[in-house]
Amino acid sequence: MNSNYEDFIKQYPTYQTTAHIDELRAEEYSRLDRANLIYLDYTGGGLYAASQVKAHQHFLLENTFGNPHSSNPPSLAATKLVESARSYILKYFNADPNEYSVIFSANASGALKIIGESYPFEPGDHYALIFDNHNSVNGIREFARNKGADVTYIPLTLPDMRVDQAALESAWNKAQPGANNLFAYPAQSNFSSVKHPLDWIEGAHTKGWDVLLDAAAFAPTNWLDLSQYKPDFVVFSFYKIFGYPTGLGALVARREALSRLQRPWFAGGTITVASVQGDNYYLAEDYAAFEDGTVDYLNIPALEIGLKHIESIGIESIQERVHCLTGWLLDNLTAMKHSSGVPLVRVYGPITTEARGGAVTVNFFNAKDQPIDHRFIEEAANKVNISLRTGCFCNPGAGEVALEISREELDVCFNKPGHENRLTLDDFRVCIDGKSSGAVRISVGTVTNYDDIQFFLRFAEGLLD
Ligand SMILES: Cc1ncc(COP(=O)(O)O)c(C=O)c1O
C-alpha cells in the first residue's frame, strides 16, 4: 500500500467538503480516539455525539414526566414531547402528516412484526420479497403462509448481488387483482450495501402491490424523501441513525394503508373502549391502535435531539464522506494480492461506489486461495482494536447467494436425521463443509475518517503472505 492522503484527496476531492465532520468528531466523539478505537460497524449500530446524551440528560433532570395515559401535568408534558417527536420524524422525512403516520416501536424488527401480524393476508393473497432481506422481513413470510397467502422470493444475480428487472417484473405480475399483495425490500442491503432502486415503489404500486420499504440500513447515511417516494410502510431503528437511544424504532405508514391493517389483539393504549362483561372492544384510530401499552416516553424526546444532530451535520455531507471512504477502501482492498497473485479478498457486492452504501462485505483468502475463517479475522481485528462484524448479518438470502450455498445443500442439511427441530450454527457449518458460513463486514458511517480506513488497510495488508 503505497498511497497517502494526497492520493486519496486527488481521487476523492469532495472528501474535503466534509471537513466539519472532523471537527465534530474531535469535539463530540473524542472517546473514540481516546480509546484508539477503530469503529467500523456502523451498519450494526451508529454512534452518538456527547451533546445528544447531555441534552437528553438535562431534559430529564430539569423536568418531571409521567405516563402519557394519565392527564396530570407531568403526563401532559410527556404527551407533548411524544407528539412533538412524532411530528419531527415526519418533517425529517418530508412526509405529509395528512398522508403518513408514525408508530413507535422497540426497533425495526418490532415495526416489521406489527405489519406481519396485521397485514390482512388471506388465501389468494401474496407476499413477495427479494432474497436480500433481513430476517425480520423474512419472518413476515410465516404470518403470510399461516394465513394461506403465497410467498415468492425474487433472486439476486452475481457478482453485484442486484435484482434482475425481468425477475422482479415476473414476480410483480403474480399479483391477483383486488387481492392483498405485499412487496418488501430493503432500500440498502445490510449484507452487500447495494442500494435497491427507490423507483421500484412506484413500479410495484402500478402492478397492484403494497410496498414495505426496510430503511434500517439506508436511513443512517441517506435521506429518504417521502414526498417523492411513497412506500406504504417504512421501518427503521433510530440507534442505527444517531446511536442514542437504543430501544426505539418506528413504522412510518401511509394512513390509508394503515387503515387496512387488522390487529390480532388489543392492549392497553390501543382501544377507546374494551369491556369484560360485554366481551367487546373498539380499537383507537390511527397510530394509537398499534402502540401497545405505554410508549417509551422518557427516551422518545431524545429522538428529536438525534434528528436535529444529523440535520446539523447534513445528511448529504455524511453521504459524501461515506462515498469517498468506501471508494478508497474498495480501491485499496481489491488491489491487495499475495505473492502468488491470489487476491487477498473477495468482495460480495459491487466493487465501485455506484448505487451502493458504506458497508464492504468480504472474505479473506490465503496465498493458496483458501478462505480464511471469518472468526479468525474478527479475533485478529479485536486484538488491534478494530470493531467490525462477521457472520451473515441476519441476511441469509444474500449470504447463501454470496457464499454459493445451494438449495440442494440446504435441503440435505435441514433434512438430516437429528436436524428436525434443532440446528446449531456449528452443526450448520459442518453441513456446508468446506465453504465459508459467513463473511466480514466493514462498515463506514457518520464520523469515520481517513485514518480509520488506513488503519484497517494496514491490518489487511498484514494478512498478505
Ligand atoms: C436492513 C435491516 N433491516 C432490519 C434490521 C433490524 O433492526 P433491529 O435489529 O434494530 O430490529 C437491521 C438490523 O441490522 C437491518 O440492517
The ligand as a Tripos MOL2 file, in Angstrom:
@<TRIPOS>MOLECULE
LIG
   16    16     1     0     0
SMALL
NO_CHARGES

@<TRIPOS>ATOM
      1 C1        -31.6440   -3.8590    6.7810 C.3       1 LIG1
      2 C2        -32.0320   -4.1460    8.2070 C.ar      1 LIG1
      3 N1        -33.3230   -4.3470    8.4980 N.ar      1 LIG1
      4 C3        -33.7420   -4.6050    9.7420 C.ar      1 LIG1
      5 C4        -32.8560   -4.6640   10.7770 C.ar      1 LIG1
      6 C5        -33.3740   -4.9770   12.1430 C.3       1 LIG1
      7 O1        -33.0780   -3.9310   13.0140 O.3       1 LIG1
      8 P1        -33.2740   -4.1480   14.5910 P.3       1 LIG1
      9 O2        -32.3370   -5.2460   14.9600 O.co2     1 LIG1
     10 O3        -32.8880   -2.8300   15.1620 O.co2     1 LIG1
     11 O4        -34.6820   -4.5010   14.8070 O.co2     1 LIG1
     12 C6        -31.4980   -4.4700   10.5310 C.ar      1 LIG1
     13 C7        -30.5130   -4.5960   11.6320 C.2       1 LIG1
     14 O5        -29.3550   -4.8180   11.4400 O.2       1 LIG1
     15 C8        -31.0720   -4.1980    9.2070 C.ar      1 LIG1
     16 O6        -29.7880   -3.9890    8.9160 O.3       1 LIG1
@<TRIPOS>BOND
     1     1     2 1
     2     2     3 ar
     3     2    15 ar
     4     3     4 ar
     5     4     5 ar
     6     5     6 1
     7     5    12 ar
     8     6     7 1
     9     7     8 1
    10     8     9 2
    11     8    10 1
    12     8    11 1
    13    12    13 1
    14    12    15 ar
    15    13    14 2
    16    15    16 1
@<TRIPOS>SUBSTRUCTURE
     1 LIG1         1 GROUP 0 **** ****
